[in-house]
């Protein structure tokens, strides 16, 4: 046998091996997993090679995205339409196909808590090319590396640090309120007359400004481009989802993939510039102490448990995303619900004025805002900032009455659970803050910030930010829904209003 024959034989074996691997990935393995699930009484659509349910999911999402609904309508059939459709068809604990990967949908709070309480067994599925573009760090780390990063970052969120952030958050809020006052005055909003303003872009900018100040000590202008890029990724999400389950697809130079790569590189470049500026400032002893970036960079001093600069960049990506998008959707839906329910707006304003009068909020006073806290928690129930989580078992594991093999991922539908009438009652679609008057402890069906060891590290900061923003707006304005407002909350990474939020603002004298 000559050399060419040997090479041909090697090539043939390689092609056959690759073919067998592809056959197993695209057909044999999904069919085996489908059989295992059905044997346990779990149901879902039959597997369709390569695409699974993704084509239908994306088609339904595009149809539903901009459809307005009534406030009295149940949210899941619109905002989580395809998932809700599958659950309605097959019952709880059914499955859906993301390409050749079945995802078991979980809505039971006890099962969710069991999954989230065991991060050593249930890890986050990888890779997630869309998620890695806009976030990173703790969100995707596992095991010892996650524990190390969590330990390094924790001090940035202790009580003393949170107290020091209150005045900084107030400054950002004052800037936004001043812009609204100027707009109201310029449009003739004196003498208690109302002026229509789409407050959604202002709230998005405000949350971005806050995270820039409290986490990075940089101006909002330096981070503004990052928020613009995040919005662009959101617009690309549905297009990218069609092929995200196909190995290697993200490396094919499609228009969407090229743009996603460019966005990722630009975000990294901006953050690198911010980090370099901070390092130079630290060398000149000019750095602001105690913010998140300072905490991360102090860990990068060559010690055994330090972070690399690359790891610092990934954590910055996460906090720019989590610290802006999640806060902005919480505050904007709070404004919408207070506009719709004027009696609760009046109660909240009365409490704010009683605690702070017309002065800036202080940390101790924020803890006395019982009504505002109830309102925020009810908004988090109705419009959770993270309505969907995914996990994947690292081994075949028993979960309730089910056996979940490797290869079956778990989709935790927090948004569905928050709207379950069995848990919350037949008035689940109504805005009723009083249902959380006694607090959220013991509410097994309430998980807006996840649960367990990996519960959101910034949840206390998120609530402080939201309380300050809402309190300061109530001090200066009354607001109601504009007749042009269209109610269309829809899930693309976070639950966002698809037609903006035009409100009628009156200066509160």
VEXPAVEX-80837 format. One line per 3 residues: their letters; for each residue y, x, z of C-alpha. Coordinates in nm, 2 decimals, always signed. Layout:
<sites>
A	Y X Z  ...
</sites>
This chain:
<sites>
XXX	+0.00 +0.00 +0.00  +0.33 +0.15 -0.11  +0.66 +0.14 +0.07
XXX	+0.80 -0.15 -0.12  +0.49 -0.36 -0.04  +0.52 -0.27 +0.33
XXX	+0.89 -0.37 +0.33  +0.80 -0.69 +0.15  +0.53 -0.77 +0.41
XXX	+0.78 -0.71 +0.69  +1.04 -0.93 +0.53  +0.78 -1.21 +0.47
XXX	+0.67 -1.20 +0.83  +1.03 -1.21 +0.95  +1.11 -1.51 +0.72
XXX	+0.80 -1.69 +0.84  +0.88 -1.62 +1.21  +1.24 -1.74 +1.15
XXX	+1.11 -2.05 +0.98  +0.87 -2.13 +1.26  +1.16 -2.08 +1.51
XXX	+1.39 -2.31 +1.32  +1.11 -2.57 +1.28  +1.05 -2.56 +1.66
XXX	+1.43 -2.59 +1.73  +1.51 -2.86 +1.48  +1.19 -3.08 +1.50
XXX	+0.89 -2.98 +1.72  +1.08 -2.92 +2.05  +1.31 -3.23 +2.02
XXX	+1.00 -3.45 +1.94  +0.82 -3.30 +2.24  +1.11 -3.36 +2.48
XXX	+1.15 -3.72 +2.34  +0.79 -3.79 +2.42  +0.82 -3.66 +2.77
XXX	+1.13 -3.88 +2.83  +0.97 -4.19 +2.69  +0.65 -4.14 +2.89
XXX	+0.87 -4.18 +3.20  +1.02 -4.51 +3.08  +1.34 -4.35 +2.96
XXX	+1.49 -4.47 +2.64  +1.74 -4.38 +2.37  +1.77 -4.37 +2.00
XXX	+1.49 -4.19 +1.81  +1.57 -3.83 +1.72  +1.74 -3.77 +1.39
XXX	+1.70 -3.41 +1.27  +2.00 -3.18 +1.34  +2.27 -3.44 +1.40
XXX	+2.10 -3.67 +1.66  +2.36 -3.92 +1.77  +2.67 -3.71 +1.70
XXX	+2.76 -3.86 +1.37  +2.76 -4.21 +1.53  +2.94 -4.10 +1.84
XXX	+3.22 -3.94 +1.64  +3.25 -4.23 +1.41  +3.28 -4.48 +1.70
XXX	+3.53 -4.25 +1.88  +3.76 -4.24 +1.57  +3.74 -4.62 +1.54
XXX	+3.82 -4.68 +1.91  +4.07 -4.40 +1.98  +4.39 -4.57 +1.90
XXX	+4.29 -4.93 +1.96  +4.50 -5.08 +2.24  +4.33 -5.28 +2.52
XXX	+4.45 -5.52 +2.78  +4.50 -5.41 +3.14  +4.24 -5.66 +3.24
XXX	+3.98 -5.52 +3.01  +3.70 -5.30 +3.14  +3.78 -4.94 +3.06
XXX	+3.43 -4.79 +2.97  +3.37 -5.00 +2.66  +3.68 -4.86 +2.51
XXX	+3.73 -4.51 +2.66  +3.37 -4.41 +2.68  +3.25 -4.65 +2.40
XXX	+2.94 -4.48 +2.26  +2.80 -4.38 +2.60  +2.87 -4.73 +2.73
XXX	+2.70 -4.87 +2.42  +2.38 -4.67 +2.47  +2.37 -4.76 +2.84
XXX	+2.42 -5.13 +2.76  +2.14 -5.11 +2.50  +1.88 -4.91 +2.69
XXX	+1.98 -4.94 +3.06  +2.06 -4.68 +3.32  +1.93 -4.32 +3.29
XXX	+1.89 -4.34 +2.91  +1.94 -4.05 +2.68  +2.16 -3.95 +2.39
XXX	+2.11 -3.68 +2.13  +2.37 -3.40 +2.08  +2.20 -3.25 +1.78
XXX	+1.85 -3.15 +1.88  +1.94 -3.15 +2.25  +1.87 -3.47 +2.45
XXX	+2.12 -3.55 +2.72  +2.01 -3.78 +3.00  +2.30 -4.00 +3.11
XXX	+2.34 -4.03 +3.48  +2.55 -4.30 +3.65  +2.38 -4.32 +3.99
XXX	+2.60 -4.16 +4.26  +2.31 -4.04 +4.46  +2.16 -3.86 +4.16
XXX	+2.50 -3.71 +4.08  +2.54 -3.58 +4.43  +2.19 -3.43 +4.42
XXX	+2.26 -3.25 +4.09  +2.61 -3.13 +4.20  +2.48 -3.01 +4.54
XXX	+2.22 -2.78 +4.37  +2.42 -2.54 +4.15  +2.14 -2.29 +4.18
XXX	+1.91 -2.53 +3.98  +2.16 -2.72 +3.76  +2.38 -2.49 +3.56
XXX	+2.65 -2.57 +3.31  +2.51 -2.57 +2.95  +2.59 -2.28 +2.73
XXX	+2.75 -2.20 +2.49  +3.05 -2.43 +2.49  +3.28 -2.30 +2.21
XXX	+3.53 -2.58 +2.25  +3.55 -2.54 +2.63  +3.58 -2.16 +2.61
XXX	+3.88 -2.19 +2.38  +4.09 -2.38 +2.63  +3.94 -2.27 +2.96
XXX	+3.72 -2.01 +3.11  +3.65 -1.83 +3.44  +3.50 -2.04 +3.73
XXX	+3.44 -2.33 +3.50  +3.16 -2.15 +3.32  +3.04 -1.88 +3.56
XXX	+2.72 -1.91 +3.75  +2.53 -1.75 +4.04  +2.66 -1.44 +4.21
XXX	+2.95 -1.39 +3.96  +3.08 -1.74 +4.03  +3.05 -1.68 +4.40
XXX	+3.25 -1.36 +4.37  +3.53 -1.52 +4.17  +3.54 -1.82 +4.40
XXX	+3.58 -1.59 +4.70  +3.86 -1.39 +4.54  +4.05 -1.70 +4.43
XXX	+4.01 -1.91 +4.75  +4.30 -1.74 +4.94  +4.54 -1.86 +4.67
XXX	+4.47 -2.22 +4.79  +4.48 -2.18 +5.17  +4.72 -2.40 +5.37
XXX	+5.00 -2.14 +5.40  +5.00 -2.08 +5.03  +5.01 -2.45 +4.96
XXX	+5.30 -2.50 +5.19  +5.50 -2.22 +5.01  +5.44 -2.40 +4.67
XXX	+5.61 -2.73 +4.78  +5.96 -2.62 +4.72  +5.87 -2.46 +4.39
XXX	+5.71 -2.78 +4.27  +6.02 -2.97 +4.38  +6.24 -2.74 +4.16
XXX	+6.04 -2.83 +3.85  +6.05 -3.20 +3.94  +6.43 -3.18 +3.98
XXX	+6.47 -3.03 +3.63  +6.27 -3.32 +3.48  +6.46 -3.59 +3.68
XXX	+6.79 -3.43 +3.57  +6.68 -3.46 +3.20  +6.59 -3.83 +3.26
XXX	+6.93 -3.90 +3.43  +7.11 -3.74 +3.14  +6.92 -3.95 +2.89
XXX	+6.98 -4.27 +3.08  +7.36 -4.19 +3.11  +7.38 -4.09 +2.74
XXX	+7.22 -4.42 +2.63  +7.45 -4.63 +2.85  +7.21 -4.68 +3.13
XXX	+7.48 -4.74 +3.40  +7.53 -5.05 +3.60  +7.16 -5.09 +3.67
XXX	+7.07 -5.13 +3.30  +6.74 -5.00 +3.18  +6.68 -4.73 +2.91
XXX	+6.36 -4.68 +2.73  +6.21 -4.33 +2.75  +5.87 -4.21 +2.65
XXX	+5.79 -4.02 +2.97  +5.45 -3.88 +2.86  +5.58 -3.56 +2.69
XXX	+5.81 -3.50 +2.99  +5.52 -3.53 +3.24  +5.31 -3.30 +3.03
XXX	+5.59 -3.04 +3.02  +5.65 -3.09 +3.39  +5.29 -3.02 +3.49
XXX	+5.30 -2.71 +3.26  +5.61 -2.59 +3.42  +5.47 -2.63 +3.77
XXX	+5.15 -2.44 +3.69  +5.36 -2.16 +3.54  +5.57 -2.13 +3.85
XXX	+5.31 -2.17 +4.13  +5.02 -1.99 +3.97  +5.18 -1.73 +3.76
XXX	+5.54 -1.69 +3.86  +5.64 -1.69 +3.49  +5.89 -1.92 +3.33
XXX	+5.77 -2.23 +3.15  +5.90 -2.09 +2.82  +5.64 -1.81 +2.83
XXX	+5.36 -2.06 +2.88  +5.49 -2.34 +2.66  +5.31 -2.21 +2.35
XXX	+4.98 -2.22 +2.54  +5.03 -2.60 +2.61  +5.11 -2.65 +2.24
XXX	+4.79 -2.47 +2.15  +4.59 -2.68 +2.40  +4.71 -2.99 +2.23
XXX	+4.60 -2.86 +1.89  +4.25 -2.79 +2.02  +4.23 -3.15 +2.15
XXX	+4.31 -3.27 +1.80  +4.03 -3.05 +1.66  +3.77 -3.16 +1.92
XXX	+3.62 -3.45 +1.73  +3.58 -3.24 +1.41  +3.43 -2.95 +1.60
XXX	+3.18 -3.17 +1.79  +3.00 -3.26 +1.47  +2.85 -2.92 +1.44
XXX	+2.87 -2.77 +1.79  +2.50 -2.81 +1.85  +2.40 -2.60 +1.55
XXX	+2.35 -2.23 +1.65  +2.59 -2.00 +1.49  +2.81 -2.27 +1.33
XXX	+3.12 -2.16 +1.51  +3.09 -1.83 +1.32  +3.10 -2.00 +0.98
XXX	+3.46 -1.97 +0.85  +3.54 -2.34 +0.81  +3.90 -2.44 +0.84
XXX	+3.85 -2.58 +1.19  +3.66 -2.28 +1.31  +3.92 -2.04 +1.17
XXX	+4.20 -2.23 +1.34  +4.00 -2.25 +1.67  +3.95 -1.87 +1.66
XXX	+4.32 -1.81 +1.59  +4.42 -2.04 +1.88  +4.18 -1.86 +2.12
XXX	+4.32 -1.52 +2.01  +4.68 -1.64 +2.05  +4.62 -1.78 +2.40
XXX	+4.46 -1.45 +2.50  +4.76 -1.25 +2.35  +5.01 -1.46 +2.54
XXX	+4.82 -1.43 +2.87  +4.78 -1.06 +2.82  +5.16 -1.03 +2.78
XXX	+5.22 -1.23 +3.10  +4.97 -1.01 +3.29  +5.13 -0.69 +3.16
XXX	+5.47 -0.81 +3.27  +5.34 -0.89 +3.62  +5.16 -0.55 +3.65
XXX	+5.49 -0.37 +3.56  +5.67 -0.59 +3.81  +5.42 -0.50 +4.07
XXX	+5.47 -0.13 +4.00  +5.84 -0.19 +4.06  +5.76 -0.39 +4.38
XXX	+5.93 -0.69 +4.22  +5.63 -0.92 +4.20  +5.63 -1.26 +4.38
XXX	+5.36 -1.25 +4.64  +5.10 -1.51 +4.70  +5.06 -1.68 +4.36
XXX	+4.73 -1.71 +4.18  +4.80 -1.43 +3.93  +4.91 -1.20 +4.21
XXX	+4.58 -1.27 +4.40  +4.37 -1.20 +4.09  +4.55 -0.88 +4.00
XXX	+4.53 -0.75 +4.36  +4.15 -0.79 +4.33  +4.16 -0.56 +4.02
XXX	+4.23 -0.25 +4.21  +3.91 -0.06 +4.14  +3.71 -0.18 +4.44
XXX	+3.34 -0.28 +4.41  +3.41 -0.65 +4.41  +3.72 -0.65 +4.19
XXX	+3.78 -0.85 +3.88  +3.83 -0.69 +3.54  +4.15 -0.76 +3.34
XXX	+3.93 -0.96 +3.10  +3.80 -1.17 +3.39  +4.16 -1.23 +3.51
XXX	+4.25 -1.36 +3.16  +3.96 -1.60 +3.17  +4.07 -1.74 +3.51
XXX	+4.43 -1.77 +3.38  +4.30 -1.98 +3.09  +4.13 -2.21 +3.32
XXX	+4.42 -2.26 +3.55  +4.66 -2.32 +3.27  +4.43 -2.60 +3.14
XXX	+4.31 -2.75 +3.47  +4.65 -2.71 +3.64  +4.84 -2.89 +3.36
XXX	+4.62 -3.14 +3.18  +4.45 -3.29 +3.49  +4.78 -3.33 +3.68
XXX	+4.97 -3.47 +3.39  +4.71 -3.75 +3.33  +4.70 -3.83 +3.71
XXX	+5.08 -3.87 +3.73  +5.12 -4.05 +3.40  +4.86 -4.32 +3.48
XXX	+5.02 -4.36 +3.82  +5.35 -4.43 +3.66  +5.18 -4.68 +3.43
XXX	+5.01 -4.86 +3.71  +5.32 -4.87 +3.93  +5.52 -5.00 +3.63
XXX	+5.26 -5.28 +3.58  +5.23 -5.35 +3.95  +5.59 -5.37 +4.08
XXX	+5.48 -5.47 +4.43  +5.30 -5.14 +4.48  +5.59 -4.95 +4.33
XXX	+5.82 -5.12 +4.60  +5.57 -5.03 +4.88  +5.54 -4.67 +4.77
XXX	+5.92 -4.63 +4.74  +5.98 -4.78 +5.08  +5.73 -4.53 +5.23
XXX	+5.88 -4.24 +5.04  +6.24 -4.32 +5.16  +6.12 -4.38 +5.51
XXX	+5.95 -4.03 +5.52  +6.20 -3.82 +5.32  +6.51 -4.05 +5.27
XXX	+6.68 -3.88 +4.97  +6.58 -3.53 +5.06  +6.32 -3.31 +4.90
XXX	+5.96 -3.36 +5.01  +5.82 -3.12 +5.27  +5.45 -3.04 +5.33
XXX	+5.42 -3.22 +5.66  +5.58 -3.53 +5.52  +5.34 -3.54 +5.23
XXX	+5.06 -3.59 +5.48  +5.23 -3.91 +5.60  +5.24 -4.07 +5.26
XXX	+4.95 -4.31 +5.33  +5.04 -4.57 +5.06  +5.11 -4.31 +4.80
XXX	+4.77 -4.14 +4.87  +4.59 -4.48 +4.84  +4.77 -4.54 +4.50
XXX	+4.68 -4.19 +4.37  +4.31 -4.23 +4.48  +4.29 -4.57 +4.30
XXX	+4.44 -4.42 +3.99  +4.18 -4.13 +4.01  +3.91 -4.40 +4.04
XXX	+4.03 -4.59 +3.74  +4.14 -4.29 +3.53  +3.94 -3.99 +3.65
XXX	+4.08 -3.66 +3.53  +3.73 -3.53 +3.45  +3.53 -3.84 +3.36
XXX	+3.23 -3.65 +3.22  +3.04 -3.35 +3.35  +2.73 -3.18 +3.20
XXX	+2.45 -2.98 +3.37  +2.13 -2.82 +3.25  +1.82 -2.75 +3.47
XXX	+1.71 -2.38 +3.49  +1.35 -2.50 +3.54  +1.15 -2.82 +3.52
XXX	+1.27 -3.02 +3.82  +1.22 -3.35 +4.00  +1.52 -3.57 +4.01
XXX	+1.48 -3.90 +4.18  +1.18 -4.07 +4.01  +1.22 -3.85 +3.70
XXX	+1.09 -3.51 +3.59  +1.35 -3.32 +3.39  +1.22 -3.04 +3.18
XXX	+1.41 -2.74 +3.05  +1.58 -2.84 +2.73  +1.70 -3.18 +2.86
XXX	+2.06 -3.17 +2.97  +2.23 -3.41 +3.22  +2.55 -3.59 +3.14
XXX	+2.72 -3.72 +3.46  +2.93 -4.01 +3.36  +3.18 -4.02 +3.64
XXX	+3.40 -4.26 +3.45  +3.12 -4.51 +3.42  +3.03 -4.48 +3.79
XXX	+3.40 -4.53 +3.89  +3.39 -4.86 +3.70  +3.05 -4.98 +3.83
XXX	+3.09 -5.34 +3.97  +2.78 -5.28 +4.18  +2.96 -5.00 +4.37
XXX	+3.31 -5.13 +4.36  +3.28 -5.51 +4.33  +3.35 -5.76 +4.05
XXX	+3.73 -5.67 +4.07  +3.65 -5.31 +3.95  +3.89 -5.34 +3.66
XXX	+4.18 -5.44 +3.88  +4.43 -5.20 +4.03  +4.37 -5.24 +4.40
XXX	+4.48 -4.94 +4.61  +4.38 -5.13 +4.93  +4.02 -5.08 +4.84
XXX	+4.07 -4.71 +4.95  +4.29 -4.78 +5.25  +4.04 -4.62 +5.49
XXX	+4.02 -4.31 +5.27  +3.76 -4.17 +5.04  +3.52 -4.02 +5.29
XXX	+3.19 -4.19 +5.27  +3.26 -4.33 +4.92  +2.96 -4.20 +4.74
XXX	+3.07 -4.34 +4.41  +3.41 -4.15 +4.41  +3.40 -3.81 +4.26
XXX	+3.73 -3.74 +4.07  +3.71 -3.37 +4.15  +3.34 -3.33 +4.12
XXX	+3.12 -3.27 +4.43  +2.93 -3.00 +4.62  +2.98 -2.63 +4.63
XXX	+3.15 -2.63 +4.29  +3.40 -2.90 +4.38  +3.74 -2.84 +4.21
XXX	+3.90 -2.54 +4.39  +4.25 -2.68 +4.31  +4.21 -3.04 +4.43
XXX	+4.44 -3.00 +4.73  +4.71 -2.85 +4.51  +4.66 -3.13 +4.26
XXX	+4.72 -3.40 +4.52  +5.03 -3.21 +4.66  +5.17 -3.18 +4.31
XXX	+5.11 -3.55 +4.23  +5.26 -3.67 +4.56  +5.57 -3.46 +4.51
XXX	+5.62 -3.58 +4.15  +5.57 -3.94 +4.23  +5.78 -3.93 +4.55
XXX	+6.08 -3.77 +4.37  +6.06 -4.01 +4.08  +6.05 -4.31 +4.31
XXX	+6.36 -4.17 +4.50  +6.57 -4.16 +4.18  +6.43 -4.43 +3.95
XXX	+6.27 -4.77 +3.92  +6.06 -4.81 +3.61  +5.87 -5.08 +3.43
XXX	+5.66 -5.10 +3.11  +5.85 -5.12 +2.78  +5.75 -5.41 +2.55
XXX	+5.65 -5.13 +2.30  +5.39 -4.98 +2.54  +5.03 -4.99 +2.41
XXX	+4.76 -4.94 +2.66  +4.50 -4.70 +2.51  +4.35 -4.45 +2.75
XXX	+4.09 -4.25 +2.56  +3.87 -3.95 +2.64  +3.92 -3.63 +2.45
XXX	+3.87 -3.36 +2.71  +4.08 -3.57 +2.95  +4.18 -3.93 +2.95
XXX	+4.52 -3.94 +2.77  +4.75 -4.22 +2.65  +4.71 -4.24 +2.27
XXX	+5.04 -4.40 +2.20  +5.26 -4.23 +2.46  +5.41 -4.41 +2.76
XXX	+5.74 -4.57 +2.69  +5.89 -4.70 +3.01  +6.22 -4.87 +3.10
XXX	+6.39 -4.65 +3.35  +6.67 -4.75 +3.58  +6.86 -4.51 +3.81
XX	+6.78 -4.60 +4.17  +7.10 -4.59 +4.36
</sites>
